[in-house]
């Protein structure tokens, strides 16, 4: 849209230079009353077109600002969801980090129910985090 308005600006500059050329007295093929009438009408039309051009540029700037706001809003929403997702999985990463280490004495490794208990705790943490996020209307 901006590139299409640049050609409009060049056209206005050409019209203004034509208008300046019309003011010279050495143009003999146009009579003075016709030249004045043409000059007045051309000035009026150029001013009207310039005002419409400026209004179009202002409208285009507003549209671009609205588009930027929409993109920023969508980006903010995605970052919010990504933050919620990462906070949901942060406790799980913490727990699995302990089980990834090699300790000589880990009393829960000798219990037959320890592994299913840890998995169920991890699942419970995820479910509680999701329920909490939904109650807070984050999801």
TORDRENPA-18845 format. One record per residue (C-alpha): z, y, x; residue number from 1; residue in one letter. Coordinates in steps of 0.1 Angstrom, whole numbers, plus 5000, padded with zeros to 4 digits. Each point is the difference from the previous one (the first is absolute). Layout:
N
PT; pz; py; px; resi; resn
PT; Z; Y; X; NUM; A
...
//
This chain:
139
PT; pz; py; px; resi; resn
PT; 5000; 5000; 5000; 1; X
PT; 5008; 5024; 5028; 2; X
PT; 4967; 4994; 5017; 3; X
PT; 4981; 5007; 4968; 4; X
PT; 5018; 5034; 4997; 5; X
PT; 4990; 5009; 5036; 6; X
PT; 4964; 5003; 4990; 7; X
PT; 5010; 5022; 4971; 8; X
PT; 5017; 5024; 5024; 9; X
PT; 4968; 5001; 5022; 10; X
PT; 4980; 5008; 4968; 11; X
PT; 5023; 5028; 4991; 12; X
PT; 4996; 5015; 5035; 13; X
PT; 4962; 4998; 4997; 14; X
PT; 5002; 5017; 4966; 15; X
PT; 5021; 5028; 5014; 16; X
PT; 4976; 5005; 5029; 17; X
PT; 4972; 5002; 4974; 18; X
PT; 5020; 5025; 4982; 19; X
PT; 5005; 5020; 5032; 20; X
PT; 4962; 4999; 5006; 21; X
PT; 4993; 5014; 4966; 22; X
PT; 5020; 5031; 5008; 23; X
PT; 4975; 5010; 5028; 24; X
PT; 4975; 5028; 4990; 25; X
PT; 4971; 4985; 5020; 26; X
PT; 4993; 4975; 4972; 27; X
PT; 4971; 5019; 4984; 28; X
PT; 4987; 4974; 4975; 29; X
PT; 5030; 5003; 4977; 30; X
PT; 5006; 5033; 4982; 31; X
PT; 5034; 5016; 5003; 32; X
PT; 5011; 4996; 4964; 33; X
PT; 4991; 4963; 5001; 34; X
PT; 5017; 4996; 5033; 35; X
PT; 5032; 5015; 4986; 36; X
PT; 4999; 4979; 4969; 37; X
PT; 4993; 4969; 5020; 38; X
PT; 5028; 5009; 5024; 39; X
PT; 5025; 5005; 4972; 40; X
PT; 4991; 4968; 4982; 41; X
PT; 4999; 4980; 5033; 42; X
PT; 5034; 5014; 5010; 43; X
PT; 5015; 4991; 4966; 44; X
PT; 4986; 4965; 5001; 45; X
PT; 5011; 4994; 5036; 46; X
PT; 5035; 5013; 4992; 47; X
PT; 5002; 4976; 4970; 48; X
PT; 4988; 4971; 5021; 49; X
PT; 5024; 5008; 5028; 50; X
PT; 5029; 5000; 4975; 51; X
PT; 4989; 4967; 4986; 52; X
PT; 4997; 4986; 5035; 53; X
PT; 5035; 5012; 5009; 54; X
PT; 5014; 4984; 4968; 55; X
PT; 4982; 4968; 5008; 56; X
PT; 5014; 5000; 5035; 57; X
PT; 5035; 5006; 4986; 58; X
PT; 4996; 4972; 4975; 59; X
PT; 4987; 4977; 5027; 60; X
PT; 5031; 5008; 5022; 61; X
PT; 5023; 4992; 4970; 62; X
PT; 4982; 4967; 4995; 63; X
PT; 5003; 4991; 5037; 64; X
PT; 5038; 5009; 4998; 65; X
PT; 5004; 4977; 4970; 66; X
PT; 4982; 4972; 5018; 67; X
PT; 5023; 5005; 5030; 68; X
PT; 5030; 4999; 4978; 69; X
PT; 4988; 4968; 4983; 70; X
PT; 4995; 4983; 5034; 71; X
PT; 5034; 5012; 5012; 72; X
PT; 5016; 4986; 4968; 73; X
PT; 4984; 4966; 5004; 74; X
PT; 5009; 4999; 5037; 75; X
PT; 5036; 5009; 4991; 76; X
PT; 5001; 4973; 4974; 77; X
PT; 4987; 4974; 5024; 78; X
PT; 5024; 5010; 5027; 79; X
PT; 5029; 4998; 4975; 80; X
PT; 4990; 4964; 4991; 81; X
PT; 4996; 4990; 5036; 82; X
PT; 5035; 5014; 5007; 83; X
PT; 5014; 4980; 4971; 84; X
PT; 4983; 4969; 5012; 85; X
PT; 5013; 5004; 5036; 86; X
PT; 5035; 5006; 4988; 87; X
PT; 4998; 4968; 4979; 88; X
PT; 4990; 4980; 5030; 89; X
PT; 5023; 5017; 5026; 90; X
PT; 5031; 4978; 4992; 91; X
PT; 4978; 4969; 5002; 92; X
PT; 4987; 5009; 5034; 93; X
PT; 5036; 5007; 5011; 94; X
PT; 5011; 4965; 4989; 95; X
PT; 4970; 4982; 5014; 96; X
PT; 5006; 5019; 5033; 97; X
PT; 5033; 4983; 5004; 98; X
PT; 4986; 4966; 4993; 99; X
PT; 4972; 5006; 5025; 100; X
PT; 5025; 5003; 5028; 101; X
PT; 5012; 4969; 5020; 102; X
PT; 5038; 4998; 4998; 103; X
PT; 5019; 4972; 5014; 104; X
PT; 5026; 5000; 4972; 105; X
PT; 4987; 5007; 4964; 106; X
PT; 5024; 4982; 4977; 107; X
PT; 4976; 5003; 4970; 108; X
PT; 4974; 4978; 5017; 109; X
PT; 5022; 4970; 4997; 110; X
PT; 5005; 5004; 4962; 111; X
PT; 4973; 4983; 4978; 112; X
PT; 5001; 5027; 4974; 113; X
PT; 4998; 5030; 5025; 114; X
PT; 4962; 5002; 5002; 115; X
PT; 4994; 5000; 4962; 116; X
PT; 5029; 5025; 4996; 117; X
PT; 4984; 5024; 5024; 118; X
PT; 4966; 4998; 4983; 119; X
PT; 5017; 5005; 4966; 120; X
PT; 5018; 5031; 5013; 121; X
PT; 4967; 5014; 5013; 122; X
PT; 4983; 4994; 4966; 123; X
PT; 5030; 5015; 4983; 124; X
PT; 4999; 5031; 5022; 125; X
PT; 4962; 5005; 4992; 126; X
PT; 5005; 4995; 4962; 127; X
PT; 5030; 5024; 5000; 128; X
PT; 4980; 5026; 5019; 129; X
PT; 4971; 4998; 4976; 130; X
PT; 5023; 5002; 4970; 131; X
PT; 5018; 5030; 5015; 132; X
PT; 4966; 5017; 5007; 133; X
PT; 4988; 4994; 4965; 134; X
PT; 5032; 5013; 4985; 135; X
PT; 4997; 5032; 5021; 136; X
PT; 4964; 5002; 4988; 137; X
PT; 4987; 4999; 5036; 138; X
PT; 4976; 4972; 4991; 139; X
//
